[in-house]
Amino acid sequence: MISEKYNQYHFILGSKSPRRQHLLKELGLRFEIATIDLDEHYPSELKAENIARYLCGIKADAFNLELYPDNTVLITADTIVWLEGQCIGKPKDKTDAIRMLSLLSGKQHTVYSGICLMTKERKHIFHSATTVNFKKLQPEEIEYYIAHHRPYDKAGSYGIQDWIGYSGITGINGCYYNVMGFPVQRFSDELEAFLGGELKE
């Protein structure tokens, strides 16, 4: 449960993700949602967790916090799938989703979520990593999942909380909720340290 001391802050979640919104609500944090459409390209030299860290940072920088109350705390996030040196983002269409899930089939990949906390005075970025193992997926399983769950808003074309997570994932190492797009426990610790003044970035 989020401490009542956080009631003095005005939290903004800069994310359209219904999963992030749900997890923050379940944590007990009161917040408003505000989003800015952004070109999410990143420098080609960035790899793995640094991509997620960069993207959550530019999402935060897109906000003009001078337009908000002084007690505002902005939360932004980005999640990527990293497989064999390749960043796998959200699919553009069904063909792309099939391609992504076929790449993940029978392999281990890593999910990185970057989280940015920002006030008018400070900015702090951290990330969480979870390794995920998929069984060998049959083409009909991939087709079924895409048809019934339409994972077009999800990095890697899948949601661990969906049918494919029940039937296709053989194990994970790390935070389950990180794979959903928001490492809740790590966020709680980082938020407490950030608002307690322990983090000075």
C-alpha positions as CSV (number, residue, x, y, z in Angstrom):
1,M,0.0,0.0,0.0
2,I,1.2,3.5,-0.9
3,S,1.9,5.7,2.2
4,E,-0.6,8.5,3.0
5,K,2.4,10.9,3.0
6,Y,2.2,10.8,-0.8
7,N,-1.2,12.5,-0.7
8,Q,0.6,15.8,-0.7
9,Y,1.9,15.1,-4.3
10,H,0.1,15.5,-7.6
11,F,1.0,12.4,-9.6
12,I,0.7,12.3,-13.4
13,L,1.1,9.0,-15.3
14,G,2.3,9.8,-18.8
15,S,1.2,6.5,-20.3
16,K,-1.8,5.3,-22.3
17,S,-1.1,1.7,-21.2
18,P,-4.1,0.2,-19.5
19,R,-1.8,-2.3,-17.7
20,R,0.3,0.5,-16.2
21,Q,-2.8,2.4,-15.1
22,H,-4.2,-0.7,-13.5
23,L,-1.0,-1.6,-11.6
24,L,-0.6,1.9,-10.3
25,K,-4.2,1.9,-9.1
26,E,-3.8,-1.5,-7.4
27,L,-0.7,0.0,-5.7
28,G,-3.0,2.6,-4.2
29,L,-1.5,5.6,-5.9
30,R,-3.9,8.4,-6.9
31,F,-2.9,10.0,-10.2
32,E,-4.2,11.6,-13.4
33,I,-3.4,10.5,-16.9
34,A,-1.8,12.8,-19.4
35,T,-0.1,11.7,-22.6
36,I,1.8,13.3,-25.4
37,D,2.2,11.7,-28.8
38,L,5.9,11.3,-29.5
39,D,8.2,9.9,-32.1
40,E,9.8,7.0,-30.2
41,H,12.9,6.7,-32.3
42,Y,16.2,6.2,-30.4
43,P,19.9,6.5,-31.3
44,S,21.1,3.4,-33.1
45,E,24.1,2.9,-30.8
46,L,21.8,2.3,-27.8
47,K,21.3,-1.3,-26.7
48,A,19.1,-3.3,-24.4
49,E,18.2,-1.4,-21.2
50,N,19.6,1.9,-22.5
51,I,16.8,2.0,-25.1
52,A,14.1,1.7,-22.5
53,R,15.9,4.3,-20.3
54,Y,16.2,6.7,-23.2
55,L,12.6,6.4,-24.3
56,C,11.1,6.9,-20.9
57,G,13.3,9.9,-20.5
58,I,12.3,11.6,-23.7
59,K,8.6,10.9,-22.8
60,A,9.1,12.8,-19.6
61,D,11.0,15.7,-21.3
62,A,8.0,16.2,-23.6
63,F,6.0,17.5,-20.7
64,N,6.3,21.2,-19.6
65,L,6.0,20.8,-15.8
66,E,5.9,24.5,-15.4
67,L,2.2,24.3,-16.5
68,Y,1.5,22.0,-13.5
69,P,1.4,22.6,-9.7
70,D,4.7,22.7,-7.8
71,N,4.0,19.4,-6.1
72,T,3.7,17.5,-9.4
73,V,5.5,14.2,-9.8
74,L,5.5,12.8,-13.4
75,I,5.8,9.1,-14.1
76,T,6.7,7.8,-17.5
77,A,7.7,4.4,-18.7
78,D,8.8,2.4,-21.7
79,T,9.1,-1.4,-22.2
80,I,11.1,-3.3,-24.8
81,V,11.9,-6.9,-25.6
82,W,15.5,-7.7,-26.3
83,L,16.3,-10.9,-28.2
84,E,19.8,-11.9,-29.5
85,G,21.0,-8.3,-29.9
86,Q,17.8,-7.1,-31.4
87,C,15.1,-4.7,-30.0
88,I,11.6,-5.9,-30.5
89,G,9.0,-3.2,-30.0
90,K,5.3,-3.2,-30.8
91,P,4.0,-4.8,-34.0
92,K,2.7,-2.7,-36.8
93,D,0.2,-5.3,-38.0
94,K,-0.7,-9.0,-38.0
95,T,2.2,-10.0,-40.2
96,D,4.6,-8.2,-37.9
97,A,3.1,-9.8,-34.8
98,I,3.4,-13.2,-36.4
99,R,7.1,-12.4,-37.2
100,M,7.8,-11.3,-33.6
101,L,6.2,-14.3,-31.9
102,S,8.0,-16.6,-34.3
103,L,11.3,-15.0,-33.4
104,L,10.5,-15.5,-29.6
105,S,9.3,-19.1,-30.0
106,G,11.5,-21.6,-28.3
107,K,14.0,-19.0,-27.0
108,Q,14.9,-16.9,-24.0
109,H,14.6,-13.1,-24.2
110,T,14.8,-10.2,-21.8
111,V,12.2,-7.6,-21.1
112,Y,13.5,-4.2,-20.0
113,S,11.3,-1.5,-18.5
114,G,12.6,2.0,-18.0
115,I,10.8,4.3,-15.6
116,C,11.3,8.0,-15.2
117,L,10.3,10.0,-12.1
118,M,10.4,13.8,-12.6
119,T,9.5,16.9,-10.7
120,K,10.3,20.6,-11.6
121,E,13.7,20.2,-9.9
122,R,14.8,16.6,-10.4
123,K,14.7,13.7,-12.7
124,H,15.5,10.1,-11.9
125,I,15.6,7.1,-14.3
126,F,15.9,3.4,-13.4
127,H,15.2,0.2,-15.1
128,S,14.2,-3.4,-14.4
129,A,15.0,-6.6,-16.3
130,T,13.2,-9.9,-16.5
131,T,14.2,-12.9,-18.6
132,V,11.4,-14.9,-20.2
133,N,11.5,-18.4,-21.7
134,F,9.0,-19.4,-24.4
135,K,8.3,-22.9,-25.4
136,K,8.3,-23.7,-29.2
137,L,5.1,-22.1,-30.4
138,Q,3.1,-23.8,-33.1
139,P,1.9,-21.6,-36.0
140,E,-1.8,-22.2,-35.1
141,E,-1.1,-21.1,-31.5
142,I,0.4,-17.9,-32.8
143,E,-2.6,-17.3,-35.1
144,Y,-5.1,-18.1,-32.3
145,Y,-3.4,-15.7,-29.9
146,I,-3.2,-12.8,-32.3
147,A,-6.8,-13.3,-33.5
148,H,-8.3,-13.4,-30.0
149,H,-6.0,-11.0,-28.0
150,R,-4.8,-8.5,-30.7
151,P,-1.5,-7.7,-29.0
152,Y,-0.7,-4.7,-31.1
153,D,-0.1,-2.4,-28.2
154,K,2.4,-4.7,-26.5
155,A,6.2,-5.0,-26.9
156,G,7.1,-8.3,-28.4
157,S,3.5,-8.8,-29.5
158,Y,2.5,-10.6,-26.3
159,G,1.1,-10.0,-22.8
160,I,2.3,-12.4,-20.1
161,Q,-1.1,-12.0,-18.4
162,D,-2.8,-13.3,-21.6
163,W,-3.5,-16.8,-22.8
164,I,-0.1,-17.1,-24.4
165,G,1.5,-16.4,-21.0
166,Y,-0.4,-19.4,-19.5
167,S,0.3,-21.8,-22.3
168,G,3.5,-20.6,-23.9
169,I,5.8,-19.2,-21.2
170,T,7.8,-21.9,-19.4
171,G,9.5,-19.7,-16.9
172,I,10.8,-16.2,-15.9
173,N,13.6,-14.8,-13.8
174,G,12.8,-11.5,-12.3
175,C,9.6,-9.4,-11.8
176,Y,6.4,-10.7,-13.4
177,Y,4.9,-7.2,-13.5
178,N,7.9,-5.8,-15.3
179,V,6.9,-8.0,-18.2
180,M,3.5,-6.4,-18.1
181,G,5.3,-3.0,-18.4
182,F,5.7,-1.8,-14.9
183,P,7.9,-3.2,-12.1
184,V,5.7,-2.4,-9.2
185,Q,7.8,-3.3,-6.2
186,R,11.0,-1.6,-7.7
187,F,8.9,1.4,-8.5
188,S,7.7,1.6,-4.8
189,D,11.2,1.6,-3.5
190,E,12.5,4.1,-6.1
191,L,9.6,6.4,-5.4
192,E,10.1,6.4,-1.7
193,A,13.8,7.1,-2.1
194,F,13.1,9.8,-4.7
195,L,10.6,11.7,-2.7
196,G,12.6,11.2,0.5
197,G,15.5,13.0,-1.1
198,E,17.8,10.0,-1.2
199,L,18.2,10.3,-4.9
200,K,19.7,13.5,-6.3
201,E,19.7,12.9,-10.1
